[in-house]
């Protein structure tokens, strides 16, 4: 079968390409000056940014123009990341946005690599399949490379900010969806449709999607009942979650441990080397 499917040869081919790409970046940039390494990674991020808009000139987007323009907005988590990452990386002094960039880049990029939603069932080498993989591989590869070579390593003390910035990401998506529906960019859609968790809700802004029953069982116990009650009958009885706000408690409960785990190789390394340097300084100055 000449399409990308979970577990077939093309699926693993792209995983292998991603691994080889990251290794190439790391081994190429690890001995480069920080300025050169930063410039190379920044160029990659801006190429990703450009691809988010250039795709409008190719199928299947060109055939759906102008409605396809919504696909170049803050339509989902990776869409926000693609647009925002280059501007975060322009900030030279390390701050919590770099920590979050590592977190969301790894989660979004690797998540798409291992479950390539937009590539499944498609030919492996057509434009949109290649675009999907290039975009999502870069979302993970750039912050991971930056961490490995020491440009921006995720820090332990950043953990309280991760869920807060995630909520800001989700708020951008929510506002974007309201604008798209209000402007008629989603033909026939109403606000009631938008509040339906099964409608245009890939980032869970409007609740748990019906096809993620396991997630509902995990997340609902942490969502207060009033945030799951359509008190004003806004969506006609469809299962309801208050947009974005329903995610606040689950974000703190689940995202902080995930951040601590996936960033642990770097903040543990930083702590160990800092303590070793301190002990070395004390031994040289008795």
Beta strands, then each sheet from edge to edge (+ up, - down):
end
